[in-house]
């Protein structure tokens, strides 16, 4: 995949979300499947920018809707749609935003969530999840055609479940630097996968996720 102007790889994710993040890439999926795989119903998917998703996620249930800068709180139809979709009145546990382009579906969360398990592995081609929590722990999940192949902590090959990372993906992390950043570099360099930073600031299809929805 050739890179054009404004396409700046994946490693920026670890810097932009340095406290915690979960970033997942799925190949050969429909635009709706990534959100369905984490329990979202298509009728509850709404377009949200990154800043709007953040506002909805960090608010308290008792806050007045006028505190949401992006929302016209007097727009009853929009408030009703967000309420029906689970974004209001209480903030969801996480918000997933998805982007489809060039035959691959790319989706990412705007908050730290648990990385996907085999029950939630998208059923398309390859699927990768890179997760870092607030304590600095990182983890990579790799699935193929809906089957979990391996789960490992970059840089600590003995902490894994499934096929060794070197055998499954040719990934070995040595030397300084965070393991999750090294794996994002692998996705860039070996697989030609990238996500322009500018795209994540646009309105993307978003769903409110709860533990109940995850099942």
N, C-alpha and C positions, 0 to 999 in steps of 0.2 A: 504494500500500500504506500503510495507516494505521499509525502507530506507537502502541504502547500503553506502559504503565508498564514500566520496566526495559529498554526498547529504546533503545539509545544509539548508533545509527549505526555507522560503520565506522572513523572516524578514530582511535579509541582503540587500534586495532591497532598503528599506527606508534609509539605511546608505550609500549604494553605490550611490544613486541618492537623496542626502539629500536636494537639492534645489527644484527639481520638477521631477515628473515621472507619467506615466500612465502604470499600469500593468494589463493585462487582461488574464483571464483563461477561456477556453471554453472546454466543455465536449462533447464527442461523435461527433466530427466534422471531416471532411476530412482535409488533410493538407492545402488545398487551401482556404477553406471557410472563415477562419478568415481574410485573406487579402481581399477577395472579399467583405466582410461585411463592409469594410471601403473604398470601391471604387476602389480597385486595380484590374487590368486586369492580368490574369495569364501569358500572353505573356510578361509582363513587370516586372515579378518577377526575381530578380537576387540574387545570393549568396553573402552575405557580412558579414564580421566580425564586431564586435561591434566598433572597432577602425576605420575601413573603413567607416562605417556608420556615425560616429562622424565627420570624416574629410569632408565628402560630405555635411554634414548638416551645418557646421559652416563656410564654405568657402564663399567668396564673388563672385558674378557672374564675376567680372572683374579679379579675380585671375587666374594666368596661371596654366594649368593642371599639370605642373611640381611641383607645390607646394603640390600636393597630394602624400604623401610618399608611399602609398600602390599601386598606379597605375602607370603602364608604359605608360606615356602619348603619346608615339609613337605607341602604339598598337591601330591602327585605328579601328579595329573591336570591341574592348572592349569599346573604347570611344564612338563609334556609338551606341553600345548597351545601355550604361548608358544614353546617350542623348535621345534615343528613349523611354527609361523607365522613363524619367523625373528627373533623378538625376543631369543632366548637361543640359545647362551651369549654370542656376540659381539653387541655393540650394532649395530643396523642403521644404515645411512647416514642415513636419515631416517624419520620416522613420519608418516603421513598420517592425519588424523582428519576424518570427514565428518559432516555434519548435513543432514537433509532436513526441510523444512517448507514449508507454504503453496505447494506446487507448484514450488518451486525447490530445487535441491540446493546446499548451501553446504559447501565443504570447504576445509580449511586445514592447513598443516603445523605441527608444533611445533618444527621446526628449519629453518634456512636450506637450501633446495634450489634447483636450477636451475628457472627458470620453464618452463612447458610449451612444447614445440615443436609444429610443425604435425602431427607424427606422433602426438602425445599430446593433440590438441585434442578435448575431449568432443564427441560427435556430436549433442547436443541443440540448443537454440536459441543464445542468446548465451553466450559464455564470456569471463571476464576474469581475468587474473592480474596481481597487483601484487607486484613482487619488490624487495627491498632487500638488498644484501649487506653484509658487515662493514666494507667500505671506504666505504660510503655511496653506492655506485652504485645507482640505481634503474631499473626497467624495467617497462613495461606491455605485456602481450600481449592482443590482442582477436581472438576467433574467432567465426565464425557458421556454424552447421550443420556443424560438423566441419572447416571450412576456416579457415586462419589469414588474417586480414584485415590486421593491422598489428602491428608491434612497435616501440616507441619509448621513448626516455628522456624523461620529463616535463621540460619546460623547455628541452630541446635538440631542436627539431623536425627538424634536419638529421640527427640520429642515429636513423634509423628504417629499417625494412624493410617495405615495403608501402604502403598508403594513408596519406596524412597524417592525423595524429590529429584535426585540425580537421574534415576532410572525413568521416572515418569515425565520429567520436564527438562532434564539436562541442567538443573539448577544446583549450583554449589556456591555458598557465600563464604568468602574468606576476607580477612582484613578489616580495616575500620569502616565505619558507616553502618547505618541501620539496615537490618535485613529486609524490612519491607520495602525500603527504597531500592535496594539491590534487585528485588523481584520485580518492581515496577520497571526498572531499567531493562530487565530481561524481556518483559512484555513489549517494550518499545523496540529494542534492538533485534531480538530474534523473531518476533511474531509481527512486527510492524504495526503494533496497536498504539493508537494515540487518542487523546481527547483534548480538543482545544479548550483552553480555560474560558474563552469567550462564550462557548456554548453553554456552559454550566450556569452562566448568569442570566440566560434567557428564560422565558416561560417554558417549562417542561411538564409533561404529564406527571402528576403527583398523587400519592395515596397516603392516607393516615393509617398507620400500622399499630396494632395492639397485640399483646401476648395471646389474647383469645383468638385473634385472626390467624396468628401463626400456627395455632394448633399444636 
